[in-house]
Amino acid sequence: VATALPYGPEQVPAGRYRVEVSASGYDTESREVFVPADKTVAVDVALVASEGVLEVTGKPEGARVDLSCAKGFSRTFGLPGTLSVPKGQCTVKVTRTGYEPFEKTVSVEGGKTARVQVALAEARATPSQTSASGARFVDNRDGTVTDRKYRLVWSKKSFGRMSWEDAVAYCRENRAGLPGSGWHLPTIDELRTLIVGCPATEPGGRCPAREGCRSKEECFGGDWHANCAPCESERGPGPVGCYSDKAFDDPCDWFWSSTSVPWSSSSAFFVYFLFGIVDFHDVGGNGGVRCVRAGQD
């Protein structure tokens, strides 16, 4: 018999019965009961929600959060974030270029909220890191350059101009045949680590464009030119005045990041190293491509 709660009392023949109660968003509850002759048996059921809420907050805002939970549930979002997840164990991984990674596993109960507070620590420099740009970048003589400060490995050369989608695929599939694995088109946070000599757009500068910013106002701070394009053309320390390092080929071009802008699914951030600026462009345009992967500690 299929019915809705509450049910009964209902006269039934003596014997064993299975009572199963279900509702959308709750775990199904199943009971076996024995009903004696001329007796009334009450079955009290309290369903447990099949989902809970996970709240991840902390600093720095916009850090990448990779979430892996029960039942194969996974999400990636920018810090902070709150979302419904299946009850059970969830592993929270938080990363941001220039910071030490964070990882924690929490238990999420159905119908309740689990909270994770994050405070990423800035990455500590190793003895081989110096503030001098020339000592910071090392040509590995295999087509790659290591950035000792941010522990990233870059392609020494760029790979021509192409659309954003083609650029993402080119790096992800490592069509250049670079050594190592994990190559990808850099996020805007990673790409900004290559800016040298323009403090406003270097990592930690006043230009607020970053992975996870949520509006044009938040990404550019209300004044794009003052915050994200303040440096003069060809006044950088690199070749022909570029805001980049001489370790790289084609250092003055503008290069795609993998980060889409939040107000338009058809545009993505880029960096133009001739000016040291951070801006965005339609993904159908042809931009420069430089691939990156994580380095080894």
LUMDREN-962086 format. One record per residue (C-alpha): x, y, z. Coordinates in steps of 0.5 Angstrom, whole numbers, plus 500, padded with zeros to 3 digits. Layout:
! LUMDREN-962086
<site><px>X</px><py>Y</py><pz>Z</pz></site>
...
***
This chain:
! LUMDREN-962086
<site><px>500</px><py>500</py><pz>500</pz></site>
<site><px>503</px><py>507</py><pz>498</pz></site>
<site><px>500</px><py>513</py><pz>502</pz></site>
<site><px>503</px><py>519</py><pz>506</pz></site>
<site><px>504</px><py>520</py><pz>513</pz></site>
<site><px>501</px><py>520</py><pz>518</pz></site>
<site><px>498</px><py>513</py><pz>516</pz></site>
<site><px>493</px><py>509</py><pz>520</pz></site>
<site><px>490</px><py>506</py><pz>524</pz></site>
<site><px>489</px><py>501</py><pz>519</pz></site>
<site><px>486</px><py>494</py><pz>520</pz></site>
<site><px>491</px><py>489</py><pz>517</pz></site>
<site><px>492</px><py>481</py><pz>518</pz></site>
<site><px>496</px><py>479</py><pz>524</pz></site>
<site><px>504</px><py>478</py><pz>521</pz></site>
<site><px>510</px><py>481</py><pz>519</pz></site>
<site><px>510</px><py>487</py><pz>515</pz></site>
<site><px>516</px><py>492</py><pz>512</pz></site>
<site><px>514</px><py>499</py><pz>513</pz></site>
<site><px>518</px><py>504</py><pz>508</pz></site>
<site><px>518</px><py>511</py><pz>509</pz></site>
<site><px>521</px><py>516</py><pz>503</pz></site>
<site><px>521</px><py>523</py><pz>502</pz></site>
<site><px>525</px><py>528</py><pz>497</pz></site>
<site><px>532</px><py>530</py><pz>500</pz></site>
<site><px>532</px><py>525</py><pz>506</pz></site>
<site><px>534</px><py>518</py><pz>507</pz></site>
<site><px>529</px><py>513</py><pz>506</pz></site>
<site><px>528</px><py>509</py><pz>513</pz></site>
<site><px>526</px><py>502</py><pz>512</pz></site>
<site><px>523</px><py>498</py><pz>518</pz></site>
<site><px>520</px><py>491</py><pz>519</pz></site>
<site><px>514</px><py>490</py><pz>524</pz></site>
<site><px>510</px><py>484</py><pz>527</pz></site>
<site><px>503</px><py>486</py><pz>528</pz></site>
<site><px>500</px><py>481</py><pz>533</pz></site>
<site><px>492</px><py>479</py><pz>532</pz></site>
<site><px>488</px><py>484</py><pz>536</pz></site>
<site><px>494</px><py>489</py><pz>537</pz></site>
<site><px>495</px><py>496</py><pz>535</pz></site>
<site><px>503</px><py>497</py><pz>533</pz></site>
<site><px>505</px><py>504</py><pz>532</pz></site>
<site><px>511</px><py>506</py><pz>528</pz></site>
<site><px>515</px><py>512</py><pz>529</pz></site>
<site><px>519</px><py>515</py><pz>524</pz></site>
<site><px>524</px><py>521</py><pz>523</pz></site>
<site><px>527</px><py>522</py><pz>517</pz></site>
<site><px>534</px><py>524</py><pz>516</pz></site>
<site><px>536</px><py>529</py><pz>511</pz></site>
<site><px>541</px><py>526</py><pz>506</pz></site>
<site><px>544</px><py>533</py><pz>505</pz></site>
<site><px>548</px><py>538</py><pz>510</pz></site>
<site><px>551</px><py>545</py><pz>508</pz></site>
<site><px>558</px><py>546</py><pz>508</pz></site>
<site><px>561</px><py>553</py><pz>509</pz></site>
<site><px>568</px><py>555</py><pz>508</pz></site>
<site><px>570</px><py>562</py><pz>510</pz></site>
<site><px>577</px><py>565</py><pz>511</pz></site>
<site><px>583</px><py>569</py><pz>508</pz></site>
<site><px>585</px><py>570</py><pz>502</pz></site>
<site><px>578</px><py>572</py><pz>499</pz></site>
<site><px>578</px><py>569</py><pz>492</pz></site>
<site><px>583</px><py>563</py><pz>494</pz></site>
<site><px>581</px><py>556</py><pz>490</pz></site>
<site><px>577</px><py>551</py><pz>494</pz></site>
<site><px>577</px><py>544</py><pz>491</pz></site>
<site><px>571</px><py>540</py><pz>495</pz></site>
<site><px>571</px><py>533</py><pz>494</pz></site>
<site><px>565</px><py>529</py><pz>498</pz></site>
<site><px>561</px><py>523</py><pz>499</pz></site>
<site><px>557</px><py>520</py><pz>493</pz></site>
<site><px>562</px><py>523</py><pz>488</pz></site>
<site><px>560</px><py>530</py><pz>489</pz></site>
<site><px>566</px><py>535</py><pz>487</pz></site>
<site><px>566</px><py>542</py><pz>486</pz></site>
<site><px>571</px><py>548</py><pz>485</pz></site>
<site><px>569</px><py>555</py><pz>487</pz></site>
<site><px>573</px><py>561</py><pz>490</pz></site>
<site><px>573</px><py>563</py><pz>497</pz></site>
<site><px>569</px><py>564</py><pz>501</pz></site>
<site><px>563</px><py>559</py><pz>499</pz></site>
<site><px>557</px><py>556</py><pz>502</pz></site>
<site><px>553</px><py>550</py><pz>499</pz></site>
<site><px>549</px><py>544</py><pz>500</pz></site>
<site><px>553</px><py>537</py><pz>500</pz></site>
<site><px>551</px><py>530</py><pz>501</pz></site>
<site><px>552</px><py>528</py><pz>508</pz></site>
<site><px>559</px><py>524</py><pz>510</pz></site>
<site><px>566</px><py>526</py><pz>509</pz></site>
<site><px>568</px><py>532</py><pz>505</pz></site>
<site><px>575</px><py>534</py><pz>504</pz></site>
<site><px>577</px><py>541</py><pz>503</pz></site>
<site><px>583</px><py>543</py><pz>499</pz></site>
<site><px>585</px><py>551</py><pz>499</pz></site>
<site><px>590</px><py>554</py><pz>494</pz></site>
<site><px>593</px><py>560</py><pz>492</pz></site>
<site><px>599</px><py>562</py><pz>488</pz></site>
<site><px>604</px><py>565</py><pz>493</pz></site>
<site><px>601</px><py>561</py><pz>499</pz></site>
<site><px>602</px><py>555</py><pz>503</pz></site>
<site><px>596</px><py>550</py><pz>501</pz></site>
<site><px>591</px><py>548</py><pz>506</pz></site>
<site><px>587</px><py>541</py><pz>507</pz></site>
<site><px>582</px><py>539</py><pz>512</pz></site>
<site><px>577</px><py>533</py><pz>512</pz></site>
<site><px>570</px><py>534</py><pz>515</pz></site>
<site><px>564</px><py>530</py><pz>517</pz></site>
<site><px>558</px><py>533</py><pz>514</pz></site>
<site><px>551</px><py>531</py><pz>518</pz></site>
<site><px>544</px><py>531</py><pz>514</pz></site>
<site><px>540</px><py>537</py><pz>516</pz></site>
<site><px>546</px><py>541</py><pz>519</pz></site>
<site><px>552</px><py>546</py><pz>517</pz></site>
<site><px>559</px><py>544</py><pz>518</pz></site>
<site><px>564</px><py>550</py><pz>518</pz></site>
<site><px>571</px><py>550</py><pz>515</pz></site>
<site><px>575</px><py>557</py><pz>517</pz></site>
<site><px>581</px><py>558</py><pz>513</pz></site>
<site><px>587</px><py>562</py><pz>514</pz></site>
<site><px>593</px><py>561</py><pz>508</pz></site>
<site><px>600</px><py>563</py><pz>510</pz></site>
<site><px>604</px><py>566</py><pz>505</pz></site>
<site><px>609</px><py>561</py><pz>502</pz></site>
<site><px>616</px><py>561</py><pz>506</pz></site>
<site><px>622</px><py>563</py><pz>501</pz></site>
<site><px>627</px><py>558</py><pz>501</pz></site>
<site><px>635</px><py>560</py><pz>501</pz></site>
<site><px>635</px><py>560</py><pz>494</pz></site>
<site><px>630</px><py>565</py><pz>493</pz></site>
<site><px>632</px><py>572</py><pz>492</pz></site>
<site><px>629</px><py>579</py><pz>491</pz></site>
<site><px>633</px><py>580</py><pz>485</pz></site>
<site><px>629</px><py>578</py><pz>478</pz></site>
<site><px>636</px><py>575</py><pz>475</pz></site>
<site><px>637</px><py>570</py><pz>480</pz></site>
<site><px>629</px><py>568</py><pz>481</pz></site>
<site><px>628</px><py>565</py><pz>474</pz></site>
<site><px>632</px><py>559</py><pz>472</pz></site>
<site><px>633</px><py>557</py><pz>465</pz></site>
<site><px>633</px><py>550</py><pz>465</pz></site>
<site><px>635</px><py>549</py><pz>458</pz></site>
<site><px>630</px><py>544</py><pz>456</pz></site>
<site><px>625</px><py>549</py><pz>454</pz></site>
<site><px>622</px><py>551</py><pz>461</pz></site>
<site><px>624</px><py>556</py><pz>466</pz></site>
<site><px>623</px><py>555</py><pz>474</pz></site>
<site><px>621</px><py>561</py><pz>478</pz></site>
<site><px>624</px><py>560</py><pz>485</pz></site>
<site><px>620</px><py>565</py><pz>488</pz></site>
<site><px>613</px><py>562</py><pz>487</pz></site>
<site><px>615</px><py>555</py><pz>485</pz></site>
<site><px>612</px><py>555</py><pz>478</pz></site>
<site><px>615</px><py>552</py><pz>472</pz></site>
<site><px>614</px><py>556</py><pz>465</pz></site>
<site><px>615</px><py>554</py><pz>458</pz></site>
<site><px>621</px><py>559</py><pz>456</pz></site>
<site><px>618</px><py>560</py><pz>449</pz></site>
<site><px>611</px><py>562</py><pz>447</pz></site>
<site><px>607</px><py>559</py><pz>442</pz></site>
<site><px>604</px><py>564</py><pz>438</pz></site>
<site><px>597</px><py>567</py><pz>438</pz></site>
<site><px>590</px><py>563</py><pz>438</pz></site>
<site><px>583</px><py>563</py><pz>441</pz></site>
<site><px>582</px><py>562</py><pz>449</pz></site>
<site><px>579</px><py>556</py><pz>448</pz></site>
<site><px>585</px><py>553</py><pz>443</pz></site>
<site><px>590</px><py>556</py><pz>448</pz></site>
<site><px>587</px><py>552</py><pz>454</pz></site>
<site><px>587</px><py>546</py><pz>450</pz></site>
<site><px>594</px><py>547</py><pz>448</pz></site>
<site><px>597</px><py>547</py><pz>455</pz></site>
<site><px>592</px><py>542</py><pz>458</pz></site>
<site><px>594</px><py>537</py><pz>452</pz></site>
<site><px>602</px><py>539</py><pz>452</pz></site>
<site><px>602</px><py>539</py><pz>445</pz></site>
<site><px>609</px><py>543</py><pz>445</pz></site>
<site><px>612</px><py>536</py><pz>448</pz></site>
<site><px>614</px><py>540</py><pz>455</pz></site>
<site><px>618</px><py>536</py><pz>460</pz></site>
<site><px>614</px><py>534</py><pz>466</pz></site>
<site><px>606</px><py>533</py><pz>467</pz></site>
<site><px>601</px><py>538</py><pz>469</pz></site>
<site><px>601</px><py>543</py><pz>464</pz></site>
<site><px>596</px><py>548</py><pz>464</pz></site>
<site><px>594</px><py>555</py><pz>462</pz></site>
<site><px>596</px><py>559</py><pz>468</pz></site>
<site><px>590</px><py>562</py><pz>472</pz></site>
<site><px>590</px><py>570</py><pz>472</pz></site>
<site><px>594</px><py>569</py><pz>479</pz></site>
<site><px>599</px><py>565</py><pz>476</pz></site>
<site><px>600</px><py>570</py><pz>470</pz></site>
<site><px>601</px><py>576</py><pz>475</pz></site>
<site><px>607</px><py>573</py><pz>478</pz></site>
<site><px>611</px><py>574</py><pz>471</pz></site>
<site><px>610</px><py>581</py><pz>472</pz></site>
<site><px>616</px><py>585</py><pz>474</pz></site>
<site><px>617</px><py>592</py><pz>476</pz></site>
<site><px>610</px><py>594</py><pz>476</pz></site>
<site><px>608</px><py>594</py><pz>483</pz></site>
<site><px>600</px><py>595</py><pz>482</pz></site>
<site><px>599</px><py>589</py><pz>478</pz></site>
<site><px>605</px><py>584</py><pz>481</pz></site>
<site><px>602</px><py>579</py><pz>486</pz></site>
<site><px>599</px><py>583</py><pz>492</pz></site>
<site><px>599</px><py>590</py><pz>488</pz></site>
<site><px>593</px><py>594</py><pz>489</pz></site>
<site><px>590</px><py>591</py><pz>482</pz></site>
<site><px>584</px><py>587</py><pz>485</pz></site>
<site><px>583</px><py>582</py><pz>479</pz></site>
<site><px>584</px><py>575</py><pz>481</pz></site>
<site><px>581</px><py>568</py><pz>481</pz></site>
<site><px>575</px><py>568</py><pz>484</pz></site>
<site><px>573</px><py>576</py><pz>484</pz></site>
<site><px>565</px><py>576</py><pz>483</pz></site>
<site><px>564</px><py>583</py><pz>479</pz></site>
<site><px>567</px><py>588</py><pz>475</pz></site>
<site><px>567</px><py>593</py><pz>481</pz></site>
<site><px>571</px><py>587</py><pz>485</pz></site>
<site><px>575</px><py>585</py><pz>480</pz></site>
<site><px>578</px><py>592</py><pz>478</pz></site>
<site><px>576</px><py>596</py><pz>484</pz></site>
<site><px>572</px><py>602</py><pz>481</pz></site>
<site><px>578</px><py>605</py><pz>477</pz></site>
<site><px>581</px><py>600</py><pz>472</pz></site>
<site><px>586</px><py>605</py><pz>469</pz></site>
<site><px>589</px><py>607</py><pz>476</pz></site>
<site><px>589</px><py>600</py><pz>479</pz></site>
<site><px>590</px><py>595</py><pz>474</pz></site>
<site><px>594</px><py>600</py><pz>468</pz></site>
<site><px>598</px><py>605</py><pz>472</pz></site>
<site><px>605</px><py>604</py><pz>469</pz></site>
<site><px>608</px><py>607</py><pz>463</pz></site>
<site><px>609</px><py>603</py><pz>456</pz></site>
<site><px>616</px><py>601</py><pz>455</pz></site>
<site><px>619</px><py>603</py><pz>462</pz></site>
<site><px>619</px><py>596</py><pz>465</pz></site>
<site><px>626</px><py>593</py><pz>467</pz></site>
<site><px>625</px><py>587</py><pz>462</pz></site>
<site><px>628</px><py>587</py><pz>454</pz></site>
<site><px>625</px><py>593</py><pz>451</pz></site>
<site><px>622</px><py>596</py><pz>457</pz></site>
<site><px>617</px><py>590</py><pz>458</pz></site>
<site><px>615</px><py>589</py><pz>465</pz></site>
<site><px>617</px><py>582</py><pz>465</pz></site>
<site><px>624</px><py>578</py><pz>465</pz></site>
<site><px>629</px><py>577</py><pz>460</pz></site>
<site><px>629</px><py>569</py><pz>461</pz></site>
<site><px>623</px><py>568</py><pz>457</pz></site>
<site><px>622</px><py>569</py><pz>449</pz></site>
<site><px>617</px><py>574</py><pz>447</pz></site>
<site><px>616</px><py>577</py><pz>454</pz></site>
<site><px>613</px><py>583</py><pz>451</pz></site>
<site><px>606</px><py>580</py><pz>448</pz></site>
<site><px>599</px><py>580</py><pz>451</pz></site>
<site><px>598</px><py>573</py><pz>454</pz></site>
<site><px>591</px><py>569</py><pz>456</pz></site>
<site><px>590</px><py>567</py><pz>463</pz></site>
<site><px>585</px><py>561</py><pz>464</pz></site>
<site><px>581</px><py>565</py><pz>468</pz></site>
<site><px>574</px><py>567</py><pz>465</pz></site>
<site><px>571</px><py>574</py><pz>468</pz></site>
<site><px>565</px><py>573</py><pz>472</pz></site>
<site><px>561</px><py>578</py><pz>468</pz></site>
<site><px>561</px><py>575</py><pz>462</pz></site>
<site><px>562</px><py>567</py><pz>460</pz></site>
<site><px>565</px><py>570</py><pz>453</pz></site>
<site><px>571</px><py>574</py><pz>456</pz></site>
<site><px>577</px><py>572</py><pz>460</pz></site>
<site><px>583</px><py>576</py><pz>463</pz></site>
<site><px>590</px><py>577</py><pz>460</pz></site>
<site><px>596</px><py>581</py><pz>462</pz></site>
<site><px>600</px><py>585</py><pz>457</pz></site>
<site><px>607</px><py>585</py><pz>459</pz></site>
<site><px>609</px><py>591</py><pz>454</pz></site>
<site><px>605</px><py>596</py><pz>459</pz></site>
<site><px>604</px><py>591</py><pz>465</pz></site>
<site><px>597</px><py>591</py><pz>465</pz></site>
<site><px>591</px><py>586</py><pz>467</pz></site>
<site><px>585</px><py>587</py><pz>463</pz></site>
<site><px>580</px><py>582</py><pz>459</pz></site>
<site><px>578</px><py>580</py><pz>452</pz></site>
<site><px>573</px><py>576</py><pz>448</pz></site>
<site><px>575</px><py>569</py><pz>448</pz></site>
<site><px>575</px><py>569</py><pz>440</pz></site>
<site><px>581</px><py>574</py><pz>440</pz></site>
<site><px>588</px><py>571</py><pz>439</pz></site>
<site><px>592</px><py>572</py><pz>445</pz></site>
<site><px>599</px><py>569</py><pz>446</pz></site>
<site><px>600</px><py>563</py><pz>450</pz></site>
<site><px>605</px><py>561</py><pz>455</pz></site>
<site><px>604</px><py>554</py><pz>459</pz></site>
<site><px>605</px><py>553</py><pz>466</pz></site>
<site><px>606</px><py>547</py><pz>471</pz></site>
<site><px>607</px><py>547</py><pz>479</pz></site>
<site><px>614</px><py>546</py><pz>481</pz></site>
<site><px>618</px><py>541</py><pz>486</pz></site>
<site><px>619</px><py>544</py><pz>493</pz></site>
***
